[in-house]
Amino acid sequence: MDQWTFPTQIYAGADSLNRLTEFNNESILIICDPFLKDSPNLLYVIGLMDDQNKVNIYTDVVPDPPITHVAKGIEFMDSVKPTVIIAIGGGSCIDMSKGVAYFGRKLRHMDIKTFIAIPTTSGTGSEVTSFAVLTDSETQIKYPLLDDAVLPDEALLTPLFVKTSPPNVTAYSGMDVLVHALEAYVAIESNNFTDALAQRAIELVFEYLPKCHKSTATDYDRMSMHEASCLAGLSFNKAGLGIVHAMAHQLGGQFHVPHGLANSMLLPYVIAFNCAHNLAVMRKYAHLSTKLGFGSPDISDRDKLGSLLKAIVKLQKTLECPMSLTDFGVDKIHSEVKLGLMADRALEDMCYRFNPYPANRDDLIGLYKNVL
């Protein structure tokens, strides 16, 4: 018997930040990306609360949040004793904040009444997922933390912070949304409910991500991608992901490839691989291709799949995404040396077990070679 709820309360729209005006006599800790410090947007958010509450800001946030940074964040939190934590940032910031809130509650027994996530990129869906990915700086291994207790209590989706996202950030985070949805769509725990969320997210990405990549993007375009990210997060939080993510975590850990870009590089090859080994996956993607208008109903499933893959590659090129590690600037000889190590670690990654086909070590090495 399946049981499913959405524990995170979601506020969406241009006025969603008004939720913050409801706090009174609270100790509020804002954890945010450092470039937001003293920005007009952050000052606006603070202005919604600081007359009635004590507000502190913590900005020691870095990409691929190290476990050591989580520990430092907890030490700072211990000094201000927050009752409310608000994470404002991309996936790394929200993941770090999840770690700080989680361990603060579990290990320090802090009275954190509310944990709120305000994503500034339309990508990770971290605001509604039970996942947080933390990094061991010494080994460069990424450790996913999976526990419903890391879920934010509330998520505020606003176009305010994404209006100024650089085109490459919009592109990579948007491709992350697409990968979340496409992997969840065929993950072993997928069902009709997760499929519906994933399919809608995919439709929104293909329609609105190219628009958001341009300077002419409207608030509606931005909000549509924000909602796509959230939908995909809700889907994969239940269905699982797959080897795109298991492998991409290693590219990020070893070569500091932005997570969404690493996913994007691997996506077409993994889809083709999974379809070659699982006919049910082939049929499902073929059906999706027809629903999206990429593959004609009267062609073979293989041709429908080809149409979907062509659409993905076309989107990547439109967004100017590097298609390989070499294009990204990683020396091929250096990346080849890491193949076995990355494959071994991908097999141990939490996301691996949700893949619809149990790829082995040689399979993963072969897939990695496609993106060197």
Secondary structure, DSSP 8 states (H G I E B T S, - for coil): -------SEEEESTTGGGGGGG--S-EEEEEE-GGGTT-HHHHHHHHTTTTTSEEEEE----SS-BHHHHHHHHHHHHHH--SEEEEEESHHHHHHHHHHHHHHHHTS-----EEEEEESSSS--GGG-SEEEEEETTTTEEEEEE-GGGS-SEEEE-STGGGG--HHHHHHHHHHHHHHHHHHHHSTT--HHHHHHHHHHHHHHHHHHHHHTSTT--HHHHHHHHHHHHHHHHHHHHH---HHHHHHHHHHHHH---HHHHHHHHHHHHHHHHHHH-HHHHHHHHHHHHHTTSS-TTS-HHHHHHHHHHHHHHHHHHTT---SHHHHT--HHHHHHTHHHHHHHHHHSGGGGGSSS---HHHHHHHHHTT-
